[in-house]
Amino acid sequence: MKTIFSASAAAALIAALLCAAPGAALAALVDEDPSEVVLSTDTVKTEDAADEDDSQAQIQESDEDLVGFVGDYIKKDVTLKGAFLLENSASKKILKLKLDSVLEKVEDGAENTKIVTASFKDAAGRKYGVLFHLQGTGFSDVDIFKIELKKEEKQKTPAAGKDKKQK
């Protein structure tokens, strides 16, 4: 009986507060002071902090780890597809390549990226260099964001006039 009475009294109190002043009733129920000033909890970012958010995450892995990462990626890709497939944008053909080696030298790219080069051969034995562009992710991890054929360097041939002996 006491429980029913206290539940009815609480309901009557809430109804009276809602009828008298709806805003006051809400403040009483939420237990907030309506005259209290609300302050923002957002932190103020300095110019340097904003630049840090925009910049690419630093790659902290060693060159050996990056080379191993690319090698593992290629092996998994070959396992899935049967060969490493890459489009030659100049000829608009898909190349079916076989891994020759992953070079141990890792180059620095733009905006804190790294570039790992791998050497491939096609069925005819022609060699291709493939660039794997790596970037750091926000979780101290590495991701391949671009794969492209290395531009071929044309071999210089000696000038015809220099080959002839002077009389």
N, C-alpha and C positions, 0 to 999 in steps of 0.2 A: 504494500500500500504506500509506503514511504517513497518507493521508486517512482510510482505513478505520479504522486504529488510533486516530487522534485522535477520530473520530466515536464509536467504541465506548467510548473512555475517558470522553468527555463524557456519554454515555448512562449509563454505570455510575456516574459521580459524581452525576448527577441522581437516579438510582434509590436510591443509598445515602442521599442527603440526604432524600429523600421517606420512606424507611423509618424513618430515625432520628428525625427531627422534622419533620413536614409543615409546620408554621408557619415553622420556620427555613429550610427549603428554599424556601418561597415568598418569604420575606424576602431570601434570597440571590439568587433569580432576579430579583426586582423591584428589588433594590439599595436597600432601605429598612432603617432601623433600627427594630425593633419597639418599642423603648423610647422612641422619639421621640414627643413630644407633637404632636398635630395641631392646628394653629391655623386658625381660620376666616378665610377671605379676604373674607367679606362686610363691606361698609362699614357703619358705624353711621350711621343717618339721624337727623338732628336733626328737631325738630318743624317747623321752617321748610321743610326739604327735603321732608318728607312732604306739607305743604300745597301745595308747588309741583307735586308729582306729581298731586295731585287737582285742581288748578285747570286751567282751560281755557287752551290755548295762545294767546298774544297774536297778534292780527292786525296785521301790520306793513305791509300794503299801503295805498297811498293811497286816498282816496275815489274818485278817477278810475278806479283799477284795479278797485275793487270794483264800481263802476257798470258798467264794461266787462265784468267777469266775469259779472254777472247778465244783461246784454244778450246776451252770447254764448250763455249757457245758454238763454235764451228762444228765440233764433234757431235753435239746434240742436233744441230741443224741438218748435218749430213745423215744422221741416223733417222731423222723424221722424213727427209725428202729423198734420200738416196744419193744426193750430191749437193754441193754448195751451188745454189743458183743465184745469179746476179745479172741485172740488166745492164748492157752496154748502151748508155744513152746516145752515143755517137752513131752506132749502127742500128739501134732499136732492136737488138737481138738479146735473147736470154742466153747467158753463158753457163755452161755446166762445167764447174771447176772442181779440181781435186787439190786438197791442201798439200802444199810443198813444205812450208815452214811458217812459223810466226816469229817475226824478228824480235830480238830481245830489247832493242832500243825503243823507248817510248818518247814521243815528242810532245811538247806542250802545244795546246791549241788555244783558241780564243776563249775568253771568259772562263778561266779555270777548268778547261777541258783538257783531255789527253787524247793522243792519237796513237794507235797501235797499228802497225803495218804487217800484213800477212802476204805470203807469196803463194800463188796458186798456179796450176797448169791445166790447160784444157786437153781434150782428147788428142789434138794434133801436136801437143808438146809445147805450145806457145805459153810463155809465162805472163802472168798478170799480177800486179800489186793491188791489194785491196786495203783501203783505209777504214779502220773502225774508230769512230769518234765516241769517246766515253765522257760521261758527265757524272758528277756526284749527285746523289739524291739527298733529301732532307733527313734520311735515316741512316747516315753513314754507310751508304751502299753505293754501288756503281751501276750505271745503266748505259747500254749502247743506244745512242740516239740517232746515229747516221752511219750508213755503210756505203762506200762509194769506190769506184775504180780509181786507182792512182793514175794521174795523167802521165802518158808515156813521154819519156824524154827522147828526143830524136838524137841519134848518134851523129856526131860531127864527122864529116868526111873531109879529108885533106883537099885543099884547092888544087885544081888541075895544073896551075902554073908552078906550084911549088914542087910537084913531083918530078918535073923535068929538070935535068941537069943543065946548068948554064954552060955555054961554050966559051 
